[in-house]
Every structure is written in C-alpha cells, then in structure tokens.
Amino acid sequence: MWNLITKSSLVASVLSDSFIPAVVFLKDKVGTNDKGKDICRYEILDGQQRLTSLFEFLDDRWALHGSRQVAAEIFLYSRPS
C-alpha cells in the first residue's frame, strides 16, 4: 500500500496535468447474453494502486500532504449516483 506522500504526489501530478502511466485492463469474455452479445469482465493488470489512491482521495478518505493541499481546491468532482 502506498504511503500518504506517494498518494499525494500522484494526485498532484493529475491536478497539474503531468503524465501518469496508463492503467491497463484485461478484457475476458465470460459468456453471451440472450441476444448473442458477448458478456465481458475486466481485470486491472497495471494501475490498481493508482486507481485506489485516486478513488480514496475523491471519497475524502485522506487529504493531500504538505503544500499541495491548495491545488485540490481547484479540483471539482461530481460523483455519479
């Protein structure tokens, strides 16, 4: 599990439009529905820590470390219901 400084660095990178590595998914066909369309499941191959950290931040589970906290005030997020 990442520490607060590492998580904060990731969020600061997102807020400053810096490059972060892509999240890689594996698409796995698990069957077909009544209309013959594929039913698929997705697994995360790379990026689980990044996604977890970002979602925890968006859910207010932790605050940015140090002086980067000001940057979060310009970030608006509407969580879908």
mmCIF file of the N, C-alpha and C atoms, coordinates in Angstrom:
data_MODEL
# 
_entry.id   MODEL 
# 
loop_
_atom_site.group_PDB 
_atom_site.id 
_atom_site.type_symbol 
_atom_site.label_atom_id 
_atom_site.label_alt_id 
_atom_site.label_comp_id 
_atom_site.label_asym_id 
_atom_site.label_entity_id 
_atom_site.label_seq_id 
_atom_site.pdbx_PDB_ins_code 
_atom_site.Cartn_x 
_atom_site.Cartn_y 
_atom_site.Cartn_z 
_atom_site.occupancy 
_atom_site.B_iso_or_equiv 
_atom_site.pdbx_formal_charge 
_atom_site.auth_seq_id 
_atom_site.auth_comp_id 
_atom_site.auth_asym_id 
_atom_site.auth_atom_id 
_atom_site.pdbx_PDB_model_num 
ATOM 1   N N  . MET A 1 1  ? 0.849   -1.187  0.000   1.00 0.00 ? 1  MET A N  1 
ATOM 2   C CA . MET A 1 1  ? 0.000   0.000   0.000   1.00 0.00 ? 1  MET A CA 1 
ATOM 3   C C  . MET A 1 1  ? 0.888   1.242   0.000   1.00 0.00 ? 1  MET A C  1 
ATOM 4   N N  . TRP A 1 2  ? 0.486   2.211   -0.800  1.00 0.00 ? 2  TRP A N  1 
ATOM 5   C CA . TRP A 1 2  ? 1.251   3.451   -0.897  1.00 0.00 ? 2  TRP A CA 1 
ATOM 6   C C  . TRP A 1 2  ? 1.097   4.292   0.363   1.00 0.00 ? 2  TRP A C  1 
ATOM 7   N N  . ASN A 1 3  ? 2.138   5.053   0.703   1.00 0.00 ? 3  ASN A N  1 
ATOM 8   C CA . ASN A 1 3  ? 2.048   5.969   1.845   1.00 0.00 ? 3  ASN A CA 1 
ATOM 9   C C  . ASN A 1 3  ? 1.420   7.296   1.379   1.00 0.00 ? 3  ASN A C  1 
ATOM 10  N N  . LEU A 1 4  ? 1.128   8.164   2.327   1.00 0.00 ? 4  LEU A N  1 
ATOM 11  C CA . LEU A 1 4  ? 0.440   9.417   2.032   1.00 0.00 ? 4  LEU A CA 1 
ATOM 12  C C  . LEU A 1 4  ? 1.230   10.315  1.086   1.00 0.00 ? 4  LEU A C  1 
ATOM 13  N N  . ILE A 1 5  ? 2.528   10.342  1.205   1.00 0.00 ? 5  ILE A N  1 
ATOM 14  C CA . ILE A 1 5  ? 3.352   11.193  0.341   1.00 0.00 ? 5  ILE A CA 1 
ATOM 15  C C  . ILE A 1 5  ? 3.275   10.716  -1.111  1.00 0.00 ? 5  ILE A C  1 
ATOM 16  N N  . THR A 1 6  ? 3.338   9.408   -1.315  1.00 0.00 ? 6  THR A N  1 
ATOM 17  C CA . THR A 1 6  ? 3.249   8.857   -2.670  1.00 0.00 ? 6  THR A CA 1 
ATOM 18  C C  . THR A 1 6  ? 1.875   9.109   -3.272  1.00 0.00 ? 6  THR A C  1 
ATOM 19  N N  . LYS A 1 7  ? 0.820   8.906   -2.479  1.00 0.00 ? 7  LYS A N  1 
ATOM 20  C CA . LYS A 1 7  ? -0.541  9.174   -2.957  1.00 0.00 ? 7  LYS A CA 1 
ATOM 21  C C  . LYS A 1 7  ? -0.712  10.655  -3.307  1.00 0.00 ? 7  LYS A C  1 
ATOM 22  N N  . SER A 1 8  ? -0.198  11.519  -2.454  1.00 0.00 ? 8  SER A N  1 
ATOM 23  C CA . SER A 1 8  ? -0.301  12.961  -2.690  1.00 0.00 ? 8  SER A CA 1 
ATOM 24  C C  . SER A 1 8  ? 0.441   13.365  -3.962  1.00 0.00 ? 8  SER A C  1 
ATOM 25  N N  . SER A 1 9  ? 1.569   12.742  -4.202  1.00 0.00 ? 9  SER A N  1 
ATOM 26  C CA . SER A 1 9  ? 2.342   13.033  -5.417  1.00 0.00 ? 9  SER A CA 1 
ATOM 27  C C  . SER A 1 9  ? 1.553   12.643  -6.667  1.00 0.00 ? 9  SER A C  1 
ATOM 28  N N  . LEU A 1 10 ? 0.850   11.525  -6.604  1.00 0.00 ? 10 LEU A N  1 
ATOM 29  C CA . LEU A 1 10 ? 0.019   11.100  -7.731  1.00 0.00 ? 10 LEU A CA 1 
ATOM 30  C C  . LEU A 1 10 ? -1.091  12.120  -7.992  1.00 0.00 ? 10 LEU A C  1 
ATOM 31  N N  . VAL A 1 11 ? -1.796  12.518  -6.952  1.00 0.00 ? 11 VAL A N  1 
ATOM 32  C CA . VAL A 1 11 ? -2.889  13.488  -7.116  1.00 0.00 ? 11 VAL A CA 1 
ATOM 33  C C  . VAL A 1 11 ? -2.341  14.823  -7.621  1.00 0.00 ? 11 VAL A C  1 
ATOM 34  N N  . ALA A 1 12 ? -1.217  15.256  -7.103  1.00 0.00 ? 12 ALA A N  1 
ATOM 35  C CA . ALA A 1 12 ? -0.601  16.499  -7.576  1.00 0.00 ? 12 ALA A CA 1 
ATOM 36  C C  . ALA A 1 12 ? -0.250  16.390  -9.055  1.00 0.00 ? 12 ALA A C  1 
ATOM 37  N N  . SER A 1 13 ? 0.209   15.233  -9.489  1.00 0.00 ? 13 SER A N  1 
ATOM 38  C CA . SER A 1 13 ? 0.512   15.020  -10.910 1.00 0.00 ? 13 SER A CA 1 
ATOM 39  C C  . SER A 1 13 ? -0.745  15.125  -11.761 1.00 0.00 ? 13 SER A C  1 
ATOM 40  N N  . VAL A 1 14 ? -1.832  14.548  -11.294 1.00 0.00 ? 14 VAL A N  1 
ATOM 41  C CA . VAL A 1 14 ? -3.105  14.630  -12.026 1.00 0.00 ? 14 VAL A CA 1 
ATOM 42  C C  . VAL A 1 14 ? -3.582  16.077  -12.092 1.00 0.00 ? 14 VAL A C  1 
ATOM 43  N N  . LEU A 1 15 ? -3.531  16.769  -10.958 1.00 0.00 ? 15 LEU A N  1 
ATOM 44  C CA . LEU A 1 15 ? -4.008  18.157  -10.906 1.00 0.00 ? 15 LEU A CA 1 
ATOM 45  C C  . LEU A 1 15 ? -3.163  19.106  -11.746 1.00 0.00 ? 15 LEU A C  1 
ATOM 46  N N  . SER A 1 16 ? -1.899  18.778  -11.938 1.00 0.00 ? 16 SER A N  1 
ATOM 47  C CA . SER A 1 16 ? -1.018  19.658  -12.710 1.00 0.00 ? 16 SER A CA 1 
ATOM 48  C C  . SER A 1 16 ? -0.884  19.209  -14.163 1.00 0.00 ? 16 SER A C  1 
ATOM 49  N N  . ASP A 1 17 ? -1.727  18.253  -14.565 1.00 0.00 ? 17 ASP A N  1 
ATOM 50  C CA . ASP A 1 17 ? -1.713  17.736  -15.944 1.00 0.00 ? 17 ASP A CA 1 
ATOM 51  C C  . ASP A 1 17 ? -0.390  17.090  -16.314 1.00 0.00 ? 17 ASP A C  1 
ATOM 52  N N  . SER A 1 18 ? 0.305   16.529  -15.349 1.00 0.00 ? 18 SER A N  1 
ATOM 53  C CA . SER A 1 18 ? 1.545   15.806  -15.623 1.00 0.00 ? 18 SER A CA 1 
ATOM 54  C C  . SER A 1 18 ? 1.211   14.393  -16.100 1.00 0.00 ? 18 SER A C  1 
ATOM 55  N N  . PHE A 1 19 ? 2.171   13.785  -16.765 1.00 0.00 ? 19 PHE A N  1 
ATOM 56  C CA . PHE A 1 19 ? 1.973   12.431  -17.257 1.00 0.00 ? 19 PHE A CA 1 
ATOM 57  C C  . PHE A 1 19 ? 1.924   11.442  -16.098 1.00 0.00 ? 19 PHE A C  1 
ATOM 58  N N  . ILE A 1 20 ? 0.946   10.549  -16.161 1.00 0.00 ? 20 ILE A N  1 
ATOM 59  C CA . ILE A 1 20 ? 0.938   9.388   -15.280 1.00 0.00 ? 20 ILE A CA 1 
ATOM 60  C C  . ILE A 1 20 ? 0.757   8.167   -16.195 1.00 0.00 ? 20 ILE A C  1 
ATOM 61  N N  . PRO A 1 21 ? 1.357   7.051   -15.847 1.00 0.00 ? 21 PRO A N  1 
ATOM 62  C CA . PRO A 1 21 ? 1.254   5.873   -16.708 1.00 0.00 ? 21 PRO A CA 1 
ATOM 63  C C  . PRO A 1 21 ? -0.197  5.412   -16.885 1.00 0.00 ? 21 PRO A C  1 
ATOM 64  N N  . ALA A 1 22 ? -0.454  4.804   -18.025 1.00 0.00 ? 22 ALA A N  1 
ATOM 65  C CA . ALA A 1 22 ? -1.794  4.300   -18.328 1.00 0.00 ? 22 ALA A CA 1 
ATOM 66  C C  . ALA A 1 22 ? -2.172  3.164   -17.386 1.00 0.00 ? 22 ALA A C  1 
ATOM 67  N N  . VAL A 1 23 ? -3.467  3.008   -17.176 1.00 0.00 ? 23 VAL A N  1 
ATOM 68  C CA . VAL A 1 23 ? -3.996  1.864   -16.453 1.00 0.00 ? 23 VAL A CA 1 
ATOM 69  C C  . VAL A 1 23 ? -4.296  0.800   -17.515 1.00 0.00 ? 23 VAL A C  1 
ATOM 70  N N  . VAL A 1 24 ? -3.854  -0.419  -17.267 1.00 0.00 ? 24 VAL A N  1 
ATOM 71  C CA . VAL A 1 24 ? -4.009  -1.492  -18.248 1.00 0.00 ? 24 VAL A CA 1 
ATOM 72  C C  . VAL A 1 24 ? -5.032  -2.507  -17.741 1.00 0.00 ? 24 VAL A C  1 
ATOM 73  N N  . PHE A 1 25 ? -6.038  -2.781  -18.587 1.00 0.00 ? 25 PHE A N  1 
ATOM 74  C CA . PHE A 1 25 ? -7.086  -3.735  -18.252 1.00 0.00 ? 25 PHE A CA 1 
ATOM 75  C C  . PHE A 1 25 ? -6.990  -4.979  -19.124 1.00 0.00 ? 25 PHE A C  1 
ATOM 76  N N  . LEU A 1 26 ? -7.463  -6.087  -18.611 1.00 0.00 ? 26 LEU A N  1 
ATOM 77  C CA . LEU A 1 26 ? -7.600  -7.318  -19.364 1.00 0.00 ? 26 LEU A CA 1 
ATOM 78  C C  . LEU A 1 26 ? -9.088  -7.563  -19.551 1.00 0.00 ? 26 LEU A C  1 
ATOM 79  N N  . LYS A 1 27 ? -9.505  -7.705  -20.796 1.00 0.00 ? 27 LYS A N  1 
ATOM 80  C CA . LYS A 1 27 ? -10.908 -7.973  -21.109 1.00 0.00 ? 27 LYS A CA 1 
ATOM 81  C C  . LYS A 1 27 ? -11.066 -9.472  -21.305 1.00 0.00 ? 27 LYS A C  1 
ATOM 82  N N  . ASP A 1 28 ? -11.979 -10.074 -20.549 1.00 0.00 ? 28 ASP A N  1 
ATOM 83  C CA . ASP A 1 28 ? -12.162 -11.518 -20.573 1.00 0.00 ? 28 ASP A CA 1 
ATOM 84  C C  . ASP A 1 28 ? -13.623 -11.833 -20.879 1.00 0.00 ? 28 ASP A C  1 
ATOM 85  N N  . LYS A 1 29 ? -13.862 -12.545 -21.969 1.00 0.00 ? 29 LYS A N  1 
ATOM 86  C CA . LYS A 1 29 ? -15.225 -12.939 -22.320 1.00 0.00 ? 29 LYS A CA 1 
ATOM 87  C C  . LYS A 1 29 ? -15.670 -14.050 -21.371 1.00 0.00 ? 29 LYS A C  1 
ATOM 88  N N  . VAL A 1 30 ? -16.837 -13.837 -20.730 1.00 0.00 ? 30 VAL A N  1 
ATOM 89  C CA . VAL A 1 30 ? -17.333 -14.818 -19.770 1.00 0.00 ? 30 VAL A CA 1 
ATOM 90  C C  . VAL A 1 30 ? -18.611 -15.505 -20.240 1.00 0.00 ? 30 VAL A C  1 
ATOM 91  N N  . GLY A 1 31 ? -19.124 -15.082 -21.390 1.00 0.00 ? 31 GLY A N  1 
ATOM 92  C CA . GLY A 1 31 ? -20.343 -15.703 -21.908 1.00 0.00 ? 31 GLY A CA 1 
ATOM 93  C C  . GLY A 1 31 ? -21.017 -14.806 -22.920 1.00 0.00 ? 31 GLY A C  1 
ATOM 94  N N  . THR A 1 32 ? -22.265 -15.137 -23.232 1.00 0.00 ? 32 THR A N  1 
ATOM 95  C CA . THR A 1 32 ? -23.082 -14.329 -24.140 1.00 0.00 ? 32 THR A CA 1 
ATOM 96  C C  . THR A 1 32 ? -24.462 -14.155 -23.538 1.00 0.00 ? 32 THR A C  1 
ATOM 97  N N  . ASN A 1 33 ? -25.107 -13.051 -23.913 1.00 0.00 ? 33 ASN A N  1 
ATOM 98  C CA . ASN A 1 33 ? -26.459 -12.813 -23.407 1.00 0.00 ? 33 ASN A CA 1 
ATOM 99  C C  . ASN A 1 33 ? -27.499 -13.408 -24.358 1.00 0.00 ? 33 ASN A C  1 
ATOM 100 N N  . ASP A 1 34 ? -28.783 -13.147 -24.101 1.00 0.00 ? 34 ASP A N  1 
ATOM 101 C CA . ASP A 1 34 ? -29.885 -13.699 -24.902 1.00 0.00 ? 34 ASP A CA 1 
ATOM 102 C C  . ASP A 1 34 ? -29.811 -13.289 -26.369 1.00 0.00 ? 34 ASP A C  1 
ATOM 103 N N  . LYS A 1 35 ? -29.243 -12.127 -26.626 1.00 0.00 ? 35 LYS A N  1 
ATOM 104 C CA . LYS A 1 35 ? -29.174 -11.607 -27.992 1.00 0.00 ? 35 LYS A CA 1 
ATOM 105 C C  . LYS A 1 35 ? -27.872 -11.985 -28.687 1.00 0.00 ? 35 LYS A C  1 
ATOM 106 N N  . GLY A 1 36 ? -27.061 -12.815 -28.059 1.00 0.00 ? 36 GLY A N  1 
ATOM 107 C CA . GLY A 1 36 ? -25.813 -13.256 -28.650 1.00 0.00 ? 36 GLY A CA 1 
ATOM 108 C C  . GLY A 1 36 ? -24.648 -12.295 -28.475 1.00 0.00 ? 36 GLY A C  1 
ATOM 109 N N  . LYS A 1 37 ? -24.852 -11.247 -27.671 1.00 0.00 ? 37 LYS A N  1 
ATOM 110 C CA . LYS A 1 37 ? -23.781 -10.280 -27.426 1.00 0.00 ? 37 LYS A CA 1 
ATOM 111 C C  . LYS A 1 37 ? -22.861 -10.796 -26.320 1.00 0.00 ? 37 LYS A C  1 
ATOM 112 N N  . ASP A 1 38 ? -21.553 -10.582 -26.506 1.00 0.00 ? 38 ASP A N  1 
ATOM 113 C CA . ASP A 1 38 ? -20.577 -11.036 -25.515 1.00 0.00 ? 38 ASP A CA 1 
ATOM 114 C C  . ASP A 1 38 ? -20.772 -10.339 -24.172 1.00 0.00 ? 38 ASP A C  1 
ATOM 115 N N  . ILE A 1 39 ? -20.620 -11.099 -23.106 1.00 0.00 ? 39 ILE A N  1 
ATOM 116 C CA . ILE A 1 39 ? -20.575 -10.559 -21.752 1.00 0.00 ? 39 ILE A CA 1 
ATOM 117 C C  . ILE A 1 39 ? -19.117 -10.652 -21.319 1.00 0.00 ? 39 ILE A C  1 
ATOM 118 N N  . CYS A 1 40 ? -18.560 -9.507  -20.922 1.00 0.00 ? 40 CYS A N  1 
ATOM 119 C CA . CYS A 1 40 ? -17.135 -9.459  -20.603 1.00 0.00 ? 40 CYS A CA 1 
ATOM 120 C C  . CYS A 1 40 ? -16.896 -8.993  -19.177 1.00 0.00 ? 40 CYS A C  1 
ATOM 121 N N  . ARG A 1 41 ? -15.773 -9.419  -18.653 1.00 0.00 ? 41 ARG A N  1 
ATOM 122 C CA . ARG A 1 41 ? -15.301 -8.994  -17.331 1.00 0.00 ? 41 ARG A CA 1 
ATOM 123 C C  . ARG A 1 41 ? -13.952 -8.322  -17.549 1.00 0.00 ? 41 ARG A C  1 
ATOM 124 N N  . TYR A 1 42 ? -13.681 -7.277  -16.793 1.00 0.00 ? 42 TYR A N  1 
ATOM 125 C CA . TYR A 1 42 ? -12.415 -6.563  -16.904 1.00 0.00 ? 42 TYR A CA 1 
ATOM 126 C C  . TYR A 1 42 ? -11.625 -6.719  -15.610 1.00 0.00 ? 42 TYR A C  1 
ATOM 127 N N  . GLU A 1 43 ? -10.330 -6.984  -15.773 1.00 0.00 ? 43 GLU A N  1 
ATOM 128 C CA . GLU A 1 43 ? -9.422  -7.056  -14.633 1.00 0.00 ? 43 GLU A CA 1 
ATOM 129 C C  . GLU A 1 43 ? -8.326  -6.026  -14.838 1.00 0.00 ? 43 GLU A C  1 
ATOM 130 N N  . ILE A 1 44 ? -7.856  -5.456  -13.746 1.00 0.00 ? 44 ILE A N  1 
ATOM 131 C CA . ILE A 1 44 ? -6.774  -4.472  -13.828 1.00 0.00 ? 44 ILE A CA 1 
ATOM 132 C C  . ILE A 1 44 ? -5.446  -5.217  -13.809 1.00 0.00 ? 44 ILE A C  1 
ATOM 133 N N  . LEU A 1 45 ? -4.665  -5.056  -14.883 1.00 0.00 ? 45 LEU A N  1 
ATOM 134 C CA . LEU A 1 45 ? -3.341  -5.675  -14.947 1.00 0.00 ? 45 LEU A CA 1 
ATOM 135 C C  . LEU A 1 45 ? -2.279  -4.763  -14.357 1.00 0.00 ? 45 LEU A C  1 
ATOM 136 N N  . ASP A 1 46 ? -2.421  -3.461  -14.578 1.00 0.00 ? 46 ASP A N  1 
ATOM 137 C CA . ASP A 1 46 ? -1.457  -2.493  -14.054 1.00 0.00 ? 46 ASP A CA 1 
ATOM 138 C C  . ASP A 1 46 ? -2.190  -1.200  -13.738 1.00 0.00 ? 46 ASP A C  1 
ATOM 139 N N  . GLY A 1 47 ? -2.008  -0.687  -12.524 1.00 0.00 ? 47 GLY A N  1 
ATOM 140 C CA . GLY A 1 47 ? -2.613  0.580   -12.145 1.00 0.00 ? 47 GLY A CA 1 
ATOM 141 C C  . GLY A 1 47 ? -3.551  0.507   -10.956 1.00 0.00 ? 47 GLY A C  1 
ATOM 142 N N  . GLN A 1 48 ? -3.616  -0.652  -10.298 1.00 0.00 ? 48 GLN A N  1 
ATOM 143 C CA . GLN A 1 48 ? -4.522  -0.804  -9.155  1.00 0.00 ? 48 GLN A CA 1 
ATOM 144 C C  . GLN A 1 48 ? -4.234  0.209   -8.046  1.00 0.00 ? 48 GLN A C  1 
ATOM 145 N N  . GLN A 1 49 ? -2.961  0.407   -7.696  1.00 0.00 ? 49 GLN A N  1 
ATOM 146 C CA . GLN A 1 49 ? -2.602  1.361   -6.634  1.00 0.00 ? 49 GLN A CA 1 
ATOM 147 C C  . GLN A 1 49 ? -2.997  2.777   -7.025  1.00 0.00 ? 49 GLN A C  1 
ATOM 148 N N  . ARG A 1 50 ? -2.768  3.140   -8.298  1.00 0.00 ? 50 ARG A N  1 
ATOM 149 C CA . ARG A 1 50 ? -3.114  4.486   -8.758  1.00 0.00 ? 50 ARG A CA 1 
ATOM 150 C C  . ARG A 1 50 ? -4.619  4.707   -8.693  1.00 0.00 ? 50 ARG A C  1 
ATOM 151 N N  . LEU A 1 51 ? -5.394  3.754   -9.188  1.00 0.00 ? 51 LEU A N  1 
ATOM 152 C CA . LEU A 1 51 ? -6.849  3.897   -9.152  1.00 0.00 ? 51 LEU A CA 1 
ATOM 153 C C  . LEU A 1 51 ? -7.372  3.940   -7.723  1.00 0.00 ? 51 LEU A C  1 
ATOM 154 N N  . THR A 1 52 ? -6.877  3.052   -6.886  1.00 0.00 ? 52 THR A N  1 
ATOM 155 C CA . THR A 1 52 ? -7.310  3.022   -5.484  1.00 0.00 ? 52 THR A CA 1 
ATOM 156 C C  . THR A 1 52 ? -7.002  4.347   -4.798  1.00 0.00 ? 52 THR A C  1 
ATOM 157 N N  . SER A 1 53 ? -5.805  4.861   -5.012  1.00 0.00 ? 53 SER A N  1 
ATOM 158 C CA . SER A 1 53 ? -5.415  6.136   -4.393  1.00 0.00 ? 53 SER A CA 1 
ATOM 159 C C  . SER A 1 53 ? -6.292  7.279   -4.873  1.00 0.00 ? 53 SER A C  1 
ATOM 160 N N  . LEU A 1 54 ? -6.555  7.340   -6.174  1.00 0.00 ? 54 LEU A N  1 
ATOM 161 C CA . LEU A 1 54 ? -7.393  8.419   -6.711  1.00 0.00 ? 54 LEU A CA 1 
ATOM 162 C C  . LEU A 1 54 ? -8.823  8.333   -6.190  1.00 0.00 ? 54 LEU A C  1 
ATOM 163 N N  . PHE A 1 55 ? -9.404  7.127   -6.171  1.00 0.00 ? 55 PHE A N  1 
ATOM 164 C CA . PHE A 1 55 ? -10.770 6.987   -5.669  1.00 0.00 ? 55 PHE A CA 1 
ATOM 165 C C  . PHE A 1 55 ? -10.852 7.286   -4.174  1.00 0.00 ? 55 PHE A C  1 
ATOM 166 N N  . GLU A 1 56 ? -9.849  6.891   -3.398  1.00 0.00 ? 56 GLU A N  1 
ATOM 167 C CA . GLU A 1 56 ? -9.835  7.225   -1.970  1.00 0.00 ? 56 GLU A CA 1 
ATOM 168 C C  . GLU A 1 56 ? -9.758  8.738   -1.771  1.00 0.00 ? 56 GLU A C  1 
ATOM 169 N N  . PHE A 1 57 ? -8.960  9.411   -2.571  1.00 0.00 ? 57 PHE A N  1 
ATOM 170 C CA . PHE A 1 57 ? -8.862  10.869  -2.479  1.00 0.00 ? 57 PHE A CA 1 
ATOM 171 C C  . PHE A 1 57 ? -10.204 11.520  -2.821  1.00 0.00 ? 57 PHE A C  1 
ATOM 172 N N  . LEU A 1 58 ? -10.833 11.062  -3.897  1.00 0.00 ? 58 LEU A N  1 
ATOM 173 C CA . LEU A 1 58 ? -12.115 11.632  -4.315  1.00 0.00 ? 58 LEU A CA 1 
ATOM 174 C C  . LEU A 1 58 ? -13.215 11.365  -3.282  1.00 0.00 ? 58 LEU A C  1 
ATOM 175 N N  . ASP A 1 59 ? -13.083 10.285  -2.525  1.00 0.00 ? 59 ASP A N  1 
ATOM 176 C CA . ASP A 1 59 ? -14.052 9.959   -1.470  1.00 0.00 ? 59 ASP A CA 1 
ATOM 177 C C  . ASP A 1 59 ? -13.686 10.589  -0.126  1.00 0.00 ? 59 ASP A C  1 
ATOM 178 N N  . ASP A 1 60 ? -12.696 11.504  -0.129  1.00 0.00 ? 60 ASP A N  1 
ATOM 179 C CA . ASP A 1 60 ? -12.261 12.215  1.085   1.00 0.00 ? 60 ASP A CA 1 
ATOM 180 C C  . ASP A 1 60 ? -11.764 11.280  2.187   1.00 0.00 ? 60 ASP A C  1 
ATOM 181 N N  . ARG A 1 61 ? -11.098 10.204  1.811   1.00 0.00 ? 61 ARG A N  1 
ATOM 182 C CA . ARG A 1 61 ? -10.543 9.290   2.811   1.00 0.00 ? 61 ARG A CA 1 
ATOM 183 C C  . ARG A 1 61 ? -9.191  9.767   3.324   1.00 0.00 ? 61 ARG A C  1 
ATOM 184 N N  . TRP A 1 62 ? -8.553  10.694  2.597   1.00 0.00 ? 62 TRP A N  1 
ATOM 185 C CA . TRP A 1 62 ? -7.298  11.287  3.034   1.00 0.00 ? 62 TRP A CA 1 
ATOM 186 C C  . TRP A 1 62 ? -7.127  12.635  2.347   1.00 0.00 ? 62 TRP A C  1 
ATOM 187 N N  . ALA A 1 63 ? -6.313  13.499  2.951   1.00 0.00 ? 63 ALA A N  1 
ATOM 188 C CA . ALA A 1 63 ? -6.053  14.831  2.396   1.00 0.00 ? 63 ALA A CA 1 
ATOM 189 C C  . ALA A 1 63 ? -4.641  14.865  1.829   1.00 0.00 ? 63 ALA A C  1 
ATOM 190 N N  . LEU A 1 64 ? -4.420  15.794  0.922   1.00 0.00 ? 64 LEU A N  1 
ATOM 191 C CA . LEU A 1 64 ? -3.097  15.936  0.323   1.00 0.00 ? 64 LEU A CA 1 
ATOM 192 C C  . LEU A 1 64 ? -2.062  16.283  1.386   1.00 0.00 ? 64 LEU A C  1 
ATOM 193 N N  . HIS A 1 65 ? -0.881  15.770  1.229   1.00 0.00 ? 65 HIS A N  1 
ATOM 194 C CA . HIS A 1 65 ? 0.219   16.005  2.152   1.00 0.00 ? 65 HIS A CA 1 
ATOM 195 C C  . HIS A 1 65 ? 0.934   17.300  1.793   1.00 0.00 ? 65 HIS A C  1 
ATOM 196 N N  . GLY A 1 66 ? 1.247   18.111  2.791   1.00 0.00 ? 66 GLY A N  1 
ATOM 197 C CA . GLY A 1 66 ? 2.076   19.302  2.582   1.00 0.00 ? 66 GLY A CA 1 
ATOM 198 C C  . GLY A 1 66 ? 1.408   20.426  1.830   1.00 0.00 ? 66 GLY A C  1 
ATOM 199 N N  . SER A 1 67 ? 2.205   21.207  1.120   1.00 0.00 ? 67 SER A N  1 
ATOM 200 C CA . SER A 1 67 ? 1.732   22.431  0.469   1.00 0.00 ? 67 SER A CA 1 
ATOM 201 C C  . SER A 1 67 ? 0.862   22.174  -0.750  1.00 0.00 ? 67 SER A C  1 
ATOM 202 N N  . ARG A 1 68 ? 0.777   20.960  -1.203  1.00 0.00 ? 68 ARG A N  1 
ATOM 203 C CA . ARG A 1 68 ? -0.031  20.662  -2.391  1.00 0.00 ? 68 ARG A CA 1 
ATOM 204 C C  . ARG A 1 68 ? -1.531  20.732  -2.106  1.00 0.00 ? 68 ARG A C  1 
ATOM 205 N N  . GLN A 1 69 ? -1.911  20.867  -0.857  1.00 0.00 ? 69 GLN A N  1 
ATOM 206 C CA . GLN A 1 69 ? -3.317  20.879  -0.494  1.00 0.00 ? 69 GLN A CA 1 
ATOM 207 C C  . GLN A 1 69 ? -4.069  22.013  -1.184  1.00 0.00 ? 69 GLN A C  1 
ATOM 208 N N  . VAL A 1 70 ? -3.424  23.145  -1.430  1.00 0.00 ? 70 VAL A N  1 
ATOM 209 C CA . VAL A 1 70 ? -4.063  24.277  -2.107  1.00 0.00 ? 70 VAL A CA 1 
ATOM 210 C C  . VAL A 1 70 ? -4.511  23.885  -3.511  1.00 0.00 ? 70 VAL A C  1 
ATOM 211 N N  . ALA A 1 71 ? -3.748  23.044  -4.185  1.00 0.00 ? 71 ALA A N  1 
ATOM 212 C CA . ALA A 1 71 ? -4.080  22.632  -5.554  1.00 0.00 ? 71 ALA A CA 1 
ATOM 213 C C  . ALA A 1 71 ? -5.412  21.897  -5.606  1.00 0.00 ? 71 ALA A C  1 
ATOM 214 N N  . ALA A 1 72 ? -5.785  21.199  -4.546  1.00 0.00 ? 72 ALA A N  1 
ATOM 215 C CA . ALA A 1 72 ? -7.025  20.434  -4.545  1.00 0.00 ? 72 ALA A CA 1 
ATOM 216 C C  . ALA A 1 72 ? -8.254  21.332  -4.571  1.00 0.00 ? 72 ALA A C  1 
ATOM 217 N N  . GLU A 1 73 ? -8.134  22.577  -4.144  1.00 0.00 ? 73 GLU A N  1 
ATOM 218 C CA . GLU A 1 73 ? -9.277  23.475  -4.107  1.00 0.00 ? 73 GLU A CA 1 
ATOM 219 C C  . GLU A 1 73 ? -9.787  23.809  -5.504  1.00 0.00 ? 73 GLU A C  1 
ATOM 220 N N  . ILE A 1 74 ? -8.961  23.680  -6.533  1.00 0.00 ? 74 ILE A N  1 
ATOM 221 C CA . ILE A 1 74 ? -9.425  23.968  -7.891  1.00 0.00 ? 74 ILE A CA 1 
ATOM 222 C C  . ILE A 1 74 ? -10.015 22.745  -8.573  1.00 0.00 ? 74 ILE A C  1 
ATOM 223 N N  . PHE A 1 75 ? -9.968  21.605  -7.909  1.00 0.00 ? 75 PHE A N  1 
ATOM 224 C CA . PHE A 1 75 ? -10.414 20.347  -8.488  1.00 0.00 ? 75 PHE A CA 1 
ATOM 225 C C  . PHE A 1 75 ? -11.844 20.077  -8.066  1.00 0.00 ? 75 PHE A C  1 
ATOM 226 N N  . LEU A 1 76 ? -12.749 20.005  -9.022  1.00 0.00 ? 76 LEU A N  1 
ATOM 227 C CA . LEU A 1 76 ? -14.146 19.718  -8.740  1.00 0.00 ? 76 LEU A CA 1 
ATOM 228 C C  . LEU A 1 76 ? -14.495 18.351  -9.289  1.00 0.00 ? 76 LEU A C  1 
ATOM 229 N N  . TYR A 1 77 ? -15.276 17.610  -8.542  1.00 0.00 ? 77 TYR A N  1 
ATOM 230 C CA . TYR A 1 77 ? -15.631 16.243  -8.948  1.00 0.00 ? 77 TYR A CA 1 
ATOM 231 C C  . TYR A 1 77 ? -17.063 15.977  -8.557  1.00 0.00 ? 77 TYR A C  1 
ATOM 232 N N  . SER A 1 78 ? -17.849 15.524  -9.510  1.00 0.00 ? 78 SER A N  1 
ATOM 233 C CA . SER A 1 78 ? -19.202 15.097  -9.227  1.00 0.00 ? 78 SER A CA 1 
ATOM 234 C C  . SER A 1 78 ? -19.250 13.582  -9.349  1.00 0.00 ? 78 SER A C  1 
ATOM 235 N N  . ARG A 1 79 ? -19.583 12.960  -8.256  1.00 0.00 ? 79 ARG A N  1 
ATOM 236 C CA . ARG A 1 79 ? -19.652 11.502  -8.243  1.00 0.00 ? 79 ARG A CA 1 
ATOM 237 C C  . ARG A 1 79 ? -20.995 11.055  -8.786  1.00 0.00 ? 79 ARG A C  1 
ATOM 238 N N  . PRO A 1 80 ? -20.998 10.188  -9.800  1.00 0.00 ? 80 PRO A N  1 
ATOM 239 C CA . PRO A 1 80 ? -22.274 9.713   -10.334 1.00 0.00 ? 80 PRO A CA 1 
ATOM 240 C C  . PRO A 1 80 ? -23.072 8.944   -9.290  1.00 0.00 ? 80 PRO A C  1 
ATOM 241 N N  . SER A 1 81 ? -24.391 9.125   -9.321  1.00 0.00 ? 81 SER A N  1 
ATOM 242 C CA . SER A 1 81 ? -25.213 8.412   -8.324  1.00 0.00 ? 81 SER A CA 1 
ATOM 243 C C  . SER A 1 81 ? -25.641 7.053   -8.802  1.00 0.00 ? 81 SER A C  1 
# 
